[in-house]
């Protein structure tokens, strides 16, 4: 009886303790850590994951810090095509696929405007800080820009919605690299104008450059780089525009300008120093310009990676001095990878090469032969898909008086692409298939993820691995691993360091950061929270 009484007392005590535990606040060590003062997101344009491992012993700066003190996801992939700059930058802090974000490429044919547009061009705005360009029939990278073509919110948008006093700043060589990660509500996005050698912005954000940006431009640092030699390596006027400063992006000096401008933004805007969380996005674009010219196995790419490590080390020193690294979250990733040059593939006995023939010309010829003369495609509308000229396709045929059946058009076009031995086409997906949700393996799913019904093209081409359009250098756009596998490094308060080998997506960065900051998940996010947050 005495034993029974003691057991009952124990059970009652245990139950009371359990109830008390539910009512008691979580212990201090289990509570979320204080919010960071600053979040810095670095996007290294065209930086494959294996650049971290191949050049690991050469890193002694910022990349070394991230690899030893941060969370390293060794299998971070993009899950869509095309794998191009605008798409990668739009995914980074929105978590949204092109299917939701509307950013289906660097450029596309806008049916409403009846013109080819870029991801950020906006002729309702003006360039701030440089002469206004003349409007043309086709948008270019030097046109006025804004984030209006991005259909979803970003981390910065959600941060400023929750905390209007927070500041969001985006910086890049390219307008799309500055605008798309920072979002709609950014206080400013700044990019390099290779005509003037100055950083510029858009009237979407401001009517005049802030004093700190004017002061930076007045140093005329770009002029000092025009004739500066690069350790025996050549430099390229990548777009052959002939502008005064157009060789700078395809050299180390483009990234140096970006890093110095980022330092000026930290001090000029007092980022992370005002009692709230601020966001700085920095896109290092020069790696991409150089990589296109020489490919991932060239010594120039290794040199650029080492310089990137050193530049990040310098940036971290400035953050330490002004904010404190212990109060700063840093994320580093890339907007895409890149394939080897066909020359390298040939030397290493790998499949690949430059495709012979133009897919547009082949489809145009096949449709004209089968259905009659006419402009069957919108030429040059996209880097990765073909746009049918529906004004031609929907006209009644003379013989029957009936418009062409879409299935017949797709059948002829697809057959022409797949039967051309010089194109090395692995697959063709039609608009009809994608709108009906007909997908299967990871390649089909990636095409589906990149398809936006209002903006995307009508025929989507997947070349065989290693094969690409062009006659020199290399490029990126495909669903193959060399274009999709990128670094995902996260470091700072609230993040558990270590090596994580599970397969994750770049889309996961945005919801992880919004969870860390306790703000709303971006509207189009399809990502998951990475398993690295301390609780």
BELCOR-V575457 format. One record per residue. N is the residue number from 1. OMEGA is omega in radians with two decimals (999 if undefined). D_CENTER is the distance of its C-alpha to the mean C-alpha in whole Angstrom. Layout:
BEGIN
n:N omega:OMEGA d_center:D_CENTER
n:N omega:OMEGA d_center:D_CENTER
END
This chain:
BEGIN
n:1 omega:3.13 d_center:73
n:2 omega:3.12 d_center:71
n:3 omega:3.13 d_center:69
n:4 omega:3.14 d_center:68
n:5 omega:3.14 d_center:68
n:6 omega:3.13 d_center:65
n:7 omega:3.13 d_center:63
n:8 omega:3.13 d_center:63
n:9 omega:3.14 d_center:62
n:10 omega:-3.12 d_center:59
n:11 omega:3.11 d_center:58
n:12 omega:3.14 d_center:58
n:13 omega:-3.14 d_center:57
n:14 omega:3.13 d_center:54
n:15 omega:3.12 d_center:53
n:16 omega:3.13 d_center:53
n:17 omega:-3.14 d_center:51
n:18 omega:3.11 d_center:48
n:19 omega:3.14 d_center:49
n:20 omega:-3.14 d_center:49
n:21 omega:3.12 d_center:45
n:22 omega:-3.08 d_center:44
n:23 omega:-3.08 d_center:45
n:24 omega:3.10 d_center:44
n:25 omega:3.13 d_center:41
n:26 omega:-3.13 d_center:39
n:27 omega:-3.04 d_center:39
n:28 omega:-3.07 d_center:38
n:29 omega:3.12 d_center:36
n:30 omega:-3.14 d_center:34
n:31 omega:3.11 d_center:33
n:32 omega:3.14 d_center:29
n:33 omega:3.10 d_center:29
n:34 omega:-3.12 d_center:29
n:35 omega:3.11 d_center:26
n:36 omega:3.07 d_center:24
n:37 omega:-3.07 d_center:24
n:38 omega:2.99 d_center:21
n:39 omega:3.13 d_center:17
n:40 omega:3.12 d_center:15
n:41 omega:-3.12 d_center:11
n:42 omega:3.07 d_center:11
n:43 omega:3.09 d_center:7
n:44 omega:-3.04 d_center:9
n:45 omega:-3.14 d_center:8
n:46 omega:-3.14 d_center:9
n:47 omega:-3.13 d_center:11
n:48 omega:3.13 d_center:13
n:49 omega:-3.04 d_center:15
n:50 omega:3.00 d_center:18
n:51 omega:3.08 d_center:17
n:52 omega:-3.07 d_center:18
n:53 omega:-3.10 d_center:21
n:54 omega:-3.08 d_center:23
n:55 omega:-3.01 d_center:23
n:56 omega:-3.07 d_center:24
n:57 omega:3.11 d_center:27
n:58 omega:-3.06 d_center:26
n:59 omega:3.11 d_center:24
n:60 omega:-3.08 d_center:26
n:61 omega:-3.05 d_center:24
n:62 omega:3.10 d_center:21
n:63 omega:3.06 d_center:19
n:64 omega:3.14 d_center:23
n:65 omega:-3.12 d_center:23
n:66 omega:-3.11 d_center:20
n:67 omega:-3.09 d_center:21
n:68 omega:-3.07 d_center:25
n:69 omega:-3.07 d_center:24
n:70 omega:3.03 d_center:21
n:71 omega:-3.07 d_center:20
n:72 omega:3.08 d_center:19
n:73 omega:-3.00 d_center:17
n:74 omega:-3.12 d_center:18
n:75 omega:3.05 d_center:17
n:76 omega:-3.07 d_center:13
n:77 omega:2.84 d_center:12
n:78 omega:-3.05 d_center:10
n:79 omega:-3.11 d_center:12
n:80 omega:2.85 d_center:12
n:81 omega:0.14 d_center:12
n:82 omega:3.05 d_center:11
n:83 omega:-3.11 d_center:8
n:84 omega:-2.95 d_center:7
n:85 omega:-3.07 d_center:5
n:86 omega:-3.12 d_center:5
n:87 omega:3.13 d_center:5
n:88 omega:3.14 d_center:2
n:89 omega:3.13 d_center:2
n:90 omega:-3.14 d_center:5
n:91 omega:-2.93 d_center:6
n:92 omega:-3.06 d_center:6
n:93 omega:2.97 d_center:9
n:94 omega:-3.06 d_center:10
n:95 omega:-2.99 d_center:11
n:96 omega:3.00 d_center:11
n:97 omega:3.05 d_center:11
n:98 omega:3.10 d_center:11
n:99 omega:3.13 d_center:15
n:100 omega:-3.03 d_center:15
n:101 omega:-3.08 d_center:12
n:102 omega:3.11 d_center:13
n:103 omega:-2.99 d_center:10
n:104 omega:3.11 d_center:12
n:105 omega:2.98 d_center:10
n:106 omega:3.08 d_center:10
n:107 omega:3.09 d_center:14
n:108 omega:3.09 d_center:16
n:109 omega:3.14 d_center:20
n:110 omega:-3.06 d_center:21
n:111 omega:-3.14 d_center:24
n:112 omega:-3.14 d_center:25
n:113 omega:-3.13 d_center:25
n:114 omega:3.13 d_center:26
n:115 omega:3.04 d_center:24
n:116 omega:-3.09 d_center:20
n:117 omega:2.97 d_center:18
n:118 omega:-3.04 d_center:14
n:119 omega:-3.06 d_center:12
n:120 omega:-3.09 d_center:13
n:121 omega:-3.08 d_center:17
n:122 omega:-3.10 d_center:19
n:123 omega:2.94 d_center:23
n:124 omega:-3.11 d_center:24
n:125 omega:3.11 d_center:23
n:126 omega:3.00 d_center:24
n:127 omega:3.12 d_center:23
n:128 omega:3.10 d_center:24
n:129 omega:3.13 d_center:25
n:130 omega:3.10 d_center:26
n:131 omega:-3.14 d_center:28
n:132 omega:3.10 d_center:27
n:133 omega:3.08 d_center:26
n:134 omega:3.13 d_center:28
n:135 omega:-3.14 d_center:26
n:136 omega:-3.12 d_center:26
n:137 omega:-3.14 d_center:26
n:138 omega:3.13 d_center:23
n:139 omega:3.08 d_center:20
n:140 omega:-3.11 d_center:18
n:141 omega:-3.14 d_center:16
n:142 omega:-3.12 d_center:19
n:143 omega:2.98 d_center:20
n:144 omega:-2.99 d_center:20
n:145 omega:3.06 d_center:17
n:146 omega:3.10 d_center:16
n:147 omega:-2.99 d_center:14
n:148 omega:-3.14 d_center:17
n:149 omega:3.06 d_center:15
n:150 omega:-2.99 d_center:13
n:151 omega:-3.03 d_center:15
n:152 omega:3.11 d_center:15
n:153 omega:3.12 d_center:15
n:154 omega:3.03 d_center:13
n:155 omega:-3.13 d_center:14
n:156 omega:3.11 d_center:15
n:157 omega:-3.12 d_center:17
n:158 omega:3.10 d_center:19
n:159 omega:-3.10 d_center:20
n:160 omega:3.07 d_center:21
n:161 omega:3.13 d_center:23
n:162 omega:-3.07 d_center:25
n:163 omega:-3.07 d_center:25
n:164 omega:-3.14 d_center:25
n:165 omega:3.10 d_center:26
n:166 omega:3.09 d_center:23
n:167 omega:3.10 d_center:21
n:168 omega:-3.12 d_center:17
n:169 omega:3.08 d_center:16
n:170 omega:-3.06 d_center:13
n:171 omega:3.09 d_center:13
n:172 omega:2.89 d_center:12
n:173 omega:-3.06 d_center:13
n:174 omega:3.11 d_center:12
n:175 omega:-3.12 d_center:12
n:176 omega:3.12 d_center:9
n:177 omega:3.10 d_center:7
n:178 omega:-2.97 d_center:10
n:179 omega:-2.97 d_center:11
n:180 omega:3.07 d_center:8
n:181 omega:-3.04 d_center:8
n:182 omega:2.97 d_center:11
n:183 omega:-3.03 d_center:12
n:184 omega:-2.98 d_center:16
n:185 omega:-3.11 d_center:18
n:186 omega:3.06 d_center:17
n:187 omega:3.11 d_center:20
n:188 omega:2.97 d_center:18
n:189 omega:-3.02 d_center:15
n:190 omega:3.11 d_center:16
n:191 omega:-2.99 d_center:15
n:192 omega:3.07 d_center:18
n:193 omega:-3.04 d_center:20
n:194 omega:3.00 d_center:22
n:195 omega:-3.10 d_center:25
n:196 omega:-3.07 d_center:26
n:197 omega:-3.10 d_center:24
n:198 omega:2.98 d_center:23
n:199 omega:-3.07 d_center:20
n:200 omega:3.08 d_center:20
n:201 omega:-3.07 d_center:19
n:202 omega:3.06 d_center:20
n:203 omega:3.01 d_center:23
n:204 omega:-3.07 d_center:21
n:205 omega:-2.94 d_center:21
n:206 omega:3.06 d_center:24
n:207 omega:3.08 d_center:27
n:208 omega:3.05 d_center:27
n:209 omega:3.07 d_center:25
n:210 omega:-3.06 d_center:26
n:211 omega:-3.11 d_center:29
n:212 omega:3.11 d_center:27
n:213 omega:3.06 d_center:25
n:214 omega:-3.13 d_center:28
n:215 omega:3.10 d_center:29
n:216 omega:-3.13 d_center:26
n:217 omega:-3.12 d_center:26
n:218 omega:3.05 d_center:30
n:219 omega:3.12 d_center:30
n:220 omega:-3.14 d_center:29
n:221 omega:-3.11 d_center:27
n:222 omega:-3.13 d_center:25
n:223 omega:-3.12 d_center:29
n:224 omega:-3.06 d_center:30
n:225 omega:-2.98 d_center:27
n:226 omega:-3.09 d_center:28
n:227 omega:-3.12 d_center:30
n:228 omega:-3.11 d_center:29
n:229 omega:-3.08 d_center:30
n:230 omega:3.00 d_center:27
n:231 omega:3.11 d_center:30
n:232 omega:3.10 d_center:31
n:233 omega:3.06 d_center:27
n:234 omega:2.96 d_center:27
n:235 omega:-3.03 d_center:24
n:236 omega:2.90 d_center:23
n:237 omega:-2.86 d_center:23
n:238 omega:-3.12 d_center:20
n:239 omega:3.12 d_center:20
n:240 omega:-3.12 d_center:24
n:241 omega:3.12 d_center:24
n:242 omega:3.08 d_center:27
n:243 omega:-3.04 d_center:26
n:244 omega:-3.03 d_center:27
n:245 omega:-2.99 d_center:24
n:246 omega:3.05 d_center:22
n:247 omega:-3.06 d_center:23
n:248 omega:-3.11 d_center:21
n:249 omega:-3.11 d_center:18
n:250 omega:3.12 d_center:18
n:251 omega:3.10 d_center:20
n:252 omega:-3.01 d_center:20
n:253 omega:3.05 d_center:21
n:254 omega:3.11 d_center:18
n:255 omega:3.11 d_center:17
n:256 omega:3.09 d_center:20
n:257 omega:3.12 d_center:20
n:258 omega:-3.10 d_center:17
n:259 omega:3.13 d_center:18
n:260 omega:3.11 d_center:22
n:261 omega:3.07 d_center:20
n:262 omega:3.06 d_center:19
n:263 omega:-3.14 d_center:22
n:264 omega:3.12 d_center:24
n:265 omega:-3.14 d_center:21
n:266 omega:-3.13 d_center:22
n:267 omega:-3.08 d_center:26
n:268 omega:3.14 d_center:26
n:269 omega:-3.07 d_center:25
n:270 omega:-3.13 d_center:26
n:271 omega:-3.14 d_center:23
n:272 omega:-3.05 d_center:24
n:273 omega:-3.00 d_center:28
n:274 omega:3.08 d_center:29
n:275 omega:3.08 d_center:30
n:276 omega:3.12 d_center:26
n:277 omega:3.06 d_center:23
n:278 omega:-3.12 d_center:20
n:279 omega:3.06 d_center:17
n:280 omega:3.05 d_center:15
n:281 omega:-3.09 d_center:11
n:282 omega:3.10 d_center:11
n:283 omega:3.12 d_center:9
n:284 omega:-2.93 d_center:11
n:285 omega:-2.97 d_center:11
n:286 omega:3.08 d_center:14
n:287 omega:-3.11 d_center:14
n:288 omega:-3.13 d_center:12
n:289 omega:-3.14 d_center:15
n:290 omega:-3.10 d_center:17
n:291 omega:3.10 d_center:16
n:292 omega:-3.05 d_center:16
n:293 omega:-2.96 d_center:20
n:294 omega:3.14 d_center:21
n:295 omega:-2.97 d_center:19
n:296 omega:-3.08 d_center:18
n:297 omega:-3.09 d_center:22
n:298 omega:3.11 d_center:23
n:299 omega:3.10 d_center:25
n:300 omega:-3.13 d_center:22
n:301 omega:3.07 d_center:19
n:302 omega:3.14 d_center:21
n:303 omega:3.11 d_center:22
n:304 omega:3.13 d_center:19
n:305 omega:3.12 d_center:18
n:306 omega:3.12 d_center:21
n:307 omega:3.08 d_center:21
n:308 omega:3.08 d_center:18
n:309 omega:-3.12 d_center:20
n:310 omega:3.12 d_center:22
n:311 omega:3.12 d_center:20
n:312 omega:3.06 d_center:19
n:313 omega:3.09 d_center:22
n:314 omega:3.11 d_center:23
n:315 omega:3.13 d_center:21
n:316 omega:3.09 d_center:22
n:317 omega:3.11 d_center:26
n:318 omega:3.11 d_center:25
n:319 omega:3.12 d_center:24
n:320 omega:-3.10 d_center:27
n:321 omega:-3.02 d_center:29
n:322 omega:-3.06 d_center:28
n:323 omega:-3.01 d_center:27
n:324 omega:-3.14 d_center:27
n:325 omega:3.13 d_center:25
n:326 omega:3.13 d_center:27
n:327 omega:-3.05 d_center:26
n:328 omega:2.99 d_center:22
n:329 omega:3.11 d_center:19
n:330 omega:3.06 d_center:17
n:331 omega:3.05 d_center:13
n:332 omega:3.05 d_center:12
n:333 omega:3.12 d_center:9
n:334 omega:-3.13 d_center:7
n:335 omega:3.11 d_center:4
n:336 omega:3.00 d_center:7
n:337 omega:3.13 d_center:11
n:338 omega:3.09 d_center:13
n:339 omega:3.05 d_center:17
n:340 omega:3.05 d_center:20
n:341 omega:3.06 d_center:22
n:342 omega:3.10 d_center:25
n:343 omega:3.11 d_center:27
n:344 omega:3.10 d_center:26
n:345 omega:3.13 d_center:26
n:346 omega:-3.13 d_center:30
n:347 omega:-3.11 d_center:31
n:348 omega:3.08 d_center:30
n:349 omega:3.08 d_center:31
n:350 omega:3.09 d_center:28
n:351 omega:3.11 d_center:28
n:352 omega:3.12 d_center:25
n:353 omega:3.05 d_center:26
n:354 omega:3.12 d_center:25
n:355 omega:3.11 d_center:26
n:356 omega:-3.07 d_center:29
n:357 omega:-3.09 d_center:29
n:358 omega:-3.13 d_center:27
n:359 omega:3.12 d_center:26
n:360 omega:-3.11 d_center:27
n:361 omega:-3.13 d_center:30
n:362 omega:3.13 d_center:31
n:363 omega:3.11 d_center:30
n:364 omega:-3.12 d_center:32
n:365 omega:-3.13 d_center:35
n:366 omega:-3.12 d_center:35
n:367 omega:3.12 d_center:35
n:368 omega:3.13 d_center:38
n:369 omega:-3.06 d_center:40
n:370 omega:-2.97 d_center:40
n:371 omega:3.13 d_center:40
n:372 omega:-3.10 d_center:41
n:373 omega:3.10 d_center:40
n:374 omega:3.07 d_center:37
n:375 omega:-3.02 d_center:33
n:376 omega:-3.11 d_center:32
n:377 omega:2.97 d_center:28
n:378 omega:-3.03 d_center:26
n:379 omega:3.04 d_center:25
n:380 omega:-3.03 d_center:22
n:381 omega:-3.06 d_center:20
n:382 omega:3.09 d_center:17
n:383 omega:-2.91 d_center:16
n:384 omega:-3.13 d_center:16
n:385 omega:-3.14 d_center:19
n:386 omega:3.10 d_center:22
n:387 omega:3.10 d_center:23
n:388 omega:3.04 d_center:27
n:389 omega:-3.03 d_center:29
n:390 omega:3.03 d_center:31
n:391 omega:3.07 d_center:34
n:392 omega:-3.03 d_center:35
n:393 omega:-3.06 d_center:34
n:394 omega:3.07 d_center:36
n:395 omega:3.10 d_center:39
n:396 omega:3.07 d_center:42
n:397 omega:-3.06 d_center:44
n:398 omega:-3.04 d_center:47
n:399 omega:-3.04 d_center:49
n:400 omega:-3.05 d_center:48
n:401 omega:-3.12 d_center:47
n:402 omega:3.07 d_center:44
n:403 omega:-3.12 d_center:40
n:404 omega:3.04 d_center:39
n:405 omega:-3.11 d_center:37
n:406 omega:-3.11 d_center:34
n:407 omega:3.13 d_center:34
n:408 omega:3.13 d_center:36
n:409 omega:3.14 d_center:34
n:410 omega:-3.13 d_center:31
n:411 omega:-3.12 d_center:34
n:412 omega:-3.12 d_center:34
n:413 omega:-3.13 d_center:31
n:414 omega:3.13 d_center:30
n:415 omega:-3.14 d_center:33
n:416 omega:-3.13 d_center:32
n:417 omega:-3.06 d_center:29
n:418 omega:-3.08 d_center:30
n:419 omega:3.13 d_center:33
n:420 omega:-3.07 d_center:32
n:421 omega:-3.09 d_center:33
n:422 omega:-3.08 d_center:31
n:423 omega:-3.09 d_center:28
n:424 omega:3.10 d_center:27
n:425 omega:3.11 d_center:26
n:426 omega:-3.11 d_center:25
n:427 omega:3.00 d_center:25
n:428 omega:3.07 d_center:25
n:429 omega:-3.14 d_center:24
n:430 omega:3.08 d_center:25
n:431 omega:-3.11 d_center:24
n:432 omega:3.13 d_center:27
n:433 omega:-3.08 d_center:27
n:434 omega:3.11 d_center:23
n:435 omega:3.10 d_center:25
n:436 omega:3.10 d_center:27
n:437 omega:-3.11 d_center:25
n:438 omega:-3.13 d_center:26
n:439 omega:-3.09 d_center:24
n:440 omega:-3.04 d_center:25
n:441 omega:-3.03 d_center:23
n:442 omega:3.12 d_center:20
n:443 omega:3.12 d_center:19
n:444 omega:3.13 d_center:21
n:445 omega:3.12 d_center:19
n:446 omega:3.08 d_center:15
n:447 omega:3.12 d_center:17
n:448 omega:3.14 d_center:18
n:449 omega:-3.11 d_center:15
n:450 omega:-3.05 d_center:13
n:451 omega:3.02 d_center:16
n:452 omega:-2.96 d_center:17
n:453 omega:-3.08 d_center:21
n:454 omega:-2.98 d_center:21
n:455 omega:-3.03 d_center:18
n:456 omega:3.13 d_center:18
n:457 omega:-3.04 d_center:20
n:458 omega:3.12 d_center:23
n:459 omega:-3.06 d_center:23
n:460 omega:-3.02 d_center:20
n:461 omega:3.01 d_center:21
n:462 omega:3.10 d_center:20
n:463 omega:3.06 d_center:22
n:464 omega:-3.13 d_center:23
n:465 omega:3.09 d_center:22
n:466 omega:-3.11 d_center:22
n:467 omega:-3.05 d_center:23
n:468 omega:3.01 d_center:21
n:469 omega:3.07 d_center:21
n:470 omega:3.13 d_center:23
n:471 omega:3.12 d_center:25
n:472 omega:3.11 d_center:24
n:473 omega:-3.14 d_center:21
n:474 omega:-3.12 d_center:18
n:475 omega:-3.10 d_center:15
n:476 omega:3.10 d_center:12
n:477 omega:-2.85 d_center:12
n:478 omega:3.02 d_center:14
n:479 omega:-3.08 d_center:15
n:480 omega:-2.95 d_center:17
n:481 omega:-3.10 d_center:16
n:482 omega:3.08 d_center:15
n:483 omega:-3.01 d_center:12
n:484 omega:-3.02 d_center:11
n:485 omega:-3.04 d_center:13
n:486 omega:3.06 d_center:11
n:487 omega:2.93 d_center:12
n:488 omega:-3.11 d_center:13
n:489 omega:3.13 d_center:15
n:490 omega:-3.07 d_center:16
n:491 omega:3.04 d_center:20
n:492 omega:-3.11 d_center:22
n:493 omega:3.14 d_center:25
n:494 omega:-3.09 d_center:25
n:495 omega:3.11 d_center:23
n:496 omega:3.10 d_center:25
n:497 omega:3.09 d_center:24
n:498 omega:3.09 d_center:24
n:499 omega:-3.13 d_center:23
n:500 omega:-3.01 d_center:22
n:501 omega:3.14 d_center:22
n:502 omega:3.12 d_center:21
n:503 omega:-3.14 d_center:19
n:504 omega:-3.12 d_center:16
n:505 omega:3.07 d_center:13
n:506 omega:3.08 d_center:9
n:507 omega:-3.08 d_center:10
n:508 omega:-3.09 d_center:13
n:509 omega:-3.06 d_center:12
n:510 omega:-3.14 d_center:12
n:511 omega:3.08 d_center:16
n:512 omega:-3.13 d_center:17
n:513 omega:3.12 d_center:16
n:514 omega:3.07 d_center:18
n:515 omega:3.10 d_center:21
n:516 omega:-3.09 d_center:21
n:517 omega:-3.11 d_center:22
n:518 omega:3.03 d_center:24
n:519 omega:-3.07 d_center:22
n:520 omega:3.04 d_center:21
n:521 omega:3.12 d_center:18
n:522 omega:-2.90 d_center:16
n:523 omega:-3.08 d_center:17
n:524 omega:-3.02 d_center:15
n:525 omega:3.04 d_center:14
n:526 omega:-3.07 d_center:15
n:527 omega:3.09 d_center:15
n:528 omega:3.11 d_center:18
n:529 omega:-3.13 d_center:19
n:530 omega:-3.04 d_center:19
n:531 omega:-3.06 d_center:22
n:532 omega:-3.05 d_center:22
n:533 omega:3.09 d_center:23
n:534 omega:3.13 d_center:27
n:535 omega:999 d_center:30
END
